Amino acid sequence: MEYTTANGVNQVMGLTTSFAYSLPSPVSSDCLSSGNYTPPVSSPPLQTSINQYQPEPSFTLMQMNGRKVLGPPEGWQGPPPSSACELFVRRIPRDLNEQSLIQPFLRFGRIYEIRLPMDFNQAYRGYAYVKYTTEDEADCAMEVLSHFYIAPKRKLEILHSYEKCCLFISNIPKHLEEKEIEEKLRAVFPTMQRIYSRRTSSAPKMCYAETADSNVCYDAKQKISNGSFQIILNTASRNEQKNRGSVFVQFATHLEALEAKKSTTPGVIRLWDRDLKVVWANTERSTDMSKSNKTLFVRNVDLCVNNRDIMDSLVKCVPRQEVRKITKVRTTAFLDFTNREAAEKCLQQLQGTLLCGQRLDIEWAKPSEQQSLHRMCRTDFDAMLRLKCIANCWQIPIIIFGTYYEQEGLQYGAVMMRNANGVARAVFCALQSHELVDIHSRMCEVVCVLLETIGTFPDYNYVFFVEKDSAHLLGMVTHVTQAVGFIAAHQVPKYLSFDLNEIIDLSWAVASLASIDEDNLLQAYFESFQASITAAYLPNLLVSGYRMFGTILPNYR
């Protein structure tokens, strides 16, 4: 979805033409501003601001090792929560104080600890770690606050945190076998779990030649002058236990890895008459933390291993019927299971085991780009808009459908939102409905993209013409005293035509709804469905004296 003007995409709107139409006024206009349209609000400001969600808990504030630590809460008993309860938060303004940061997160549960790294100037580094007491609270906070605007045009980016439990050691002699390396390193790091190395993805093309004894794996056949072939053995096959000059050392917990790292200060250990460099492994942050993932990704699979060899290893851990599919791609493999429990069991039992002389490195598979794009195309923009409103303490959005012009194929509608102070804004749309599956979802998509573009609650009431995957800015609607005004955008394409009177009627509908507080409006909405019918009306709420509001149950969509 793009916002376009005649000059391109996302251009600044030039205000050139203005129209004003007088309308009757069934509600007070004391709150109407002369510049921006601010519908009157009869109810007091909502008690939903960020600072009013939950009383402040008591935290112990400590500053140590270049970071501020808030927590654990007073009276905490028992062990600390696991790393699965911790979130990594970035894109935090460096001048933001910890009080302003903690308030949005308090809405979703009890916080165990917040860590704020600082630089040498005692300024925040722009990221933090927030640990909840339960995993469900952390998941809920990540889902909602990923849409929270901590500042104008700055949205928090929240990911699941992970513990650094792996060290990377380089400058190892390449003639050493992996077993010898492991014995030496275990003497230096007694608490380590295992070591592993990762081969490069590039490998010579393989072919198979059948001999009298067995199937032998080769990497090339070179034709010589007499017409026969010279067989060259794969170097990796002849030196299966040789290393690449570096290994990863895995520990059970971050604390054990940290103690091991400190023992090597300044990051060097002396083995085999050379200095080995020890640093934190640059572990990739998982992009798919979904508990529904049932596929494992395996590295270091020998080129001569086939699917039957892999299956023989899997059936030692889980029943054969729980393995759905095995896909081997050169030195890697994907293992697809029927349930996550079977995948977790194989991950735990086969991690670091030897298969045909190669030590397996197993992790959860990540979704492909094509699958990610497919999920993106199926985004529920209605749910996304609601999440944005919940995250930023705005009221629930209200979708208003206007007139449908069948001959032109145009559906008019509006989306009304109110912030925590009760200020209402609306986005008006004229949608070409020929190729639309869900008009409701497309209007929500327009608003979502608009919010992502401006990065805050709208200051104006925008009007868009939506066709296919583009939304053209037509102008904005204002209220001046007792009149509704329309200010046209600069150089609107001439082929775009719309009914201005319908936009005016919709703007008056927004003003009527904005005069009612959210609780009373929702109550009237649900009361209209006392009878078992799909659509009903709000008889006590009129628009401009001759149009009235109808209501549609959400499940009717």
Secondary structure, DSSP 8 states (H G I E B T S, - for coil): -EEEETTEES------EEEEEE---SS--TT--SSS------S---S-SGGGSS----EEEEEETTEEEEEEETT--SS---GGGEEEEE---TT--HHHHHHHHHTTS-EEEEEEEB-TTS-B-SEEEEEESSHHHHHHHHHHHTT-EEETTEE-EEEE-----EEEEE---TTSBHHHHHHHHHHH-TTEEEEE----S-----EEEE-SSSEEEEEEEEE-TTS-EEEEE-HHHHTTTB--SEEEEEESSHHHHHHHHHHTTTTEEEETTEEEEEEE------S---TT--EEEEE---TT--HHHHHHHHTTTS-GGGEEEEEEETTEEEEEESSHHHHHHHHHHHTT-EETTEE-EEEE----HHHHHHHHHT--HHHHHHHHHHHTT----EEEEEEEETTTTEEEEEEEEE-TT--EEEEEEEEE-TT-S-HHHHHHHHHHHHHHHH-SS-SSEEEEEEETTEEEEEEEEEEETTEEEEEE-TT--TT----HHHHHHHHHHHHHHHTS-HHHHHHHHHHTTSSS-SEEEEEEEEETTTEEEEEE-GGG-
